Amino acid sequence: AAAAAASPPPATDPFGLGAPAAAPSAAPCSNGSGAAAPTRFAADLEELFGRIPLEPTALLRLRATFADNDIDGVDALRLLTDADYKELGLSLGVRRKLIAALDPSSATAGA
């Protein structure tokens, strides 16, 4: 008998790791519809959300935008420009409130 060549991993193992593939997550990225599981953000970003004076629905849209664009912490936000925020679809008012909340001097201005 001819030597059998090594058979490829089964179709349920797309990465060749020897284990069945996991089912895809049932929760898609948040889209503001409330159907998806809430996204976990870094503690610094959660704290920032509490400082942005927005209506609850606007805050939900902001959270969904950040989740959909893999913005998970304040460090990521500080890398963005006003033009980036505009490209994300944030209105002028939300952009200004966000930029003010990110400014460390604004946290002590009212104290």
C-alpha positions as CSV (number, residue, x, y, z in Angstrom):
1,A,0.0,0.0,0.0
2,A,1.2,3.5,-0.8
3,A,2.0,5.7,2.1
4,A,-0.9,8.0,2.9
5,A,-0.2,11.7,2.6
6,A,-1.1,13.7,5.7
7,S,-4.7,14.6,5.4
8,P,-5.8,18.3,5.7
9,P,-7.6,19.2,8.9
10,P,-11.3,18.8,8.8
11,A,-13.4,21.6,7.4
12,T,-14.6,22.5,10.9
13,D,-11.0,23.6,11.7
14,P,-10.3,26.5,9.4
15,F,-7.1,27.5,11.1
16,G,-5.6,23.9,11.4
17,L,-5.5,24.1,15.2
18,G,-7.0,20.6,15.8
19,A,-10.2,21.9,17.4
20,P,-13.7,22.6,15.9
21,A,-14.3,26.1,14.8
22,A,-16.2,28.2,17.3
23,A,-19.5,29.5,16.2
24,P,-19.5,33.2,15.3
25,S,-20.6,35.6,18.0
26,A,-24.3,36.1,18.0
27,A,-23.9,39.8,19.0
28,P,-22.8,42.0,16.2
29,C,-21.2,45.4,16.8
30,S,-23.5,47.8,18.5
31,N,-25.5,50.0,16.0
32,G,-27.5,51.9,18.5
33,S,-30.6,49.7,18.0
34,G,-30.2,48.2,21.4
35,A,-30.3,44.7,19.9
36,A,-26.6,44.0,20.3
37,A,-24.8,43.3,23.6
38,P,-23.4,46.4,25.2
39,T,-19.8,47.1,24.3
40,R,-17.2,47.2,27.1
41,F,-15.0,50.3,27.0
42,A,-11.9,51.1,29.0
43,A,-12.7,52.7,32.4
44,D,-11.2,56.0,31.2
45,L,-13.7,56.2,28.3
46,E,-16.6,55.2,30.6
47,E,-15.6,58.1,32.9
48,L,-15.4,60.4,29.8
49,F,-18.9,59.4,28.8
50,G,-20.1,60.6,32.2
51,R,-18.6,64.0,31.6
52,I,-20.0,64.7,28.1
53,P,-23.3,66.7,28.5
54,L,-25.4,64.8,26.0
55,E,-29.0,63.5,25.9
56,P,-29.2,59.7,26.5
57,T,-30.0,58.9,22.9
58,A,-27.1,61.0,21.6
59,L,-24.8,59.3,24.1
60,L,-26.0,55.9,22.9
61,R,-25.2,56.9,19.3
62,L,-21.8,58.1,20.3
63,R,-21.1,54.8,22.1
64,A,-22.2,52.9,19.0
65,T,-20.0,55.0,16.7
66,F,-17.0,54.4,18.9
67,A,-17.7,50.6,19.1
68,D,-18.2,50.3,15.4
69,N,-14.9,52.1,14.8
70,D,-12.8,50.2,17.4
71,I,-12.4,53.3,19.6
72,D,-12.1,51.7,23.0
73,G,-10.3,54.2,25.2
74,V,-9.4,57.8,25.7
75,D,-5.9,57.2,24.3
76,A,-7.5,56.3,20.9
77,L,-9.7,59.4,21.1
78,R,-6.7,61.6,21.7
79,L,-5.1,60.4,18.4
80,L,-8.1,61.7,16.4
81,T,-8.6,65.2,15.0
82,D,-11.7,67.2,14.6
83,A,-11.7,66.1,11.0
84,D,-11.7,62.5,12.1
85,Y,-14.6,63.1,14.4
86,K,-16.5,64.7,11.5
87,E,-15.7,61.7,9.3
88,L,-17.2,59.5,12.0
89,G,-20.4,61.5,11.5
90,L,-20.3,63.4,14.8
91,S,-22.2,66.7,14.7
92,L,-20.5,70.0,15.4
93,G,-22.0,70.2,18.9
94,V,-21.1,66.7,19.9
95,R,-17.5,67.2,18.5
96,R,-17.1,70.4,20.6
97,K,-18.5,68.7,23.8
98,L,-16.2,65.7,23.2
99,I,-13.1,67.9,22.7
100,A,-14.0,69.9,25.8
101,A,-14.4,66.7,27.9
102,L,-11.0,65.5,26.6
103,D,-9.3,68.7,27.6
104,P,-7.7,68.1,31.0
105,S,-7.9,71.8,31.8
106,S,-11.7,71.8,31.4
107,A,-12.1,69.3,34.3
108,T,-10.6,71.8,36.7
109,A,-12.1,74.9,35.2
110,G,-15.4,74.6,37.1
111,A,-13.8,73.4,40.3
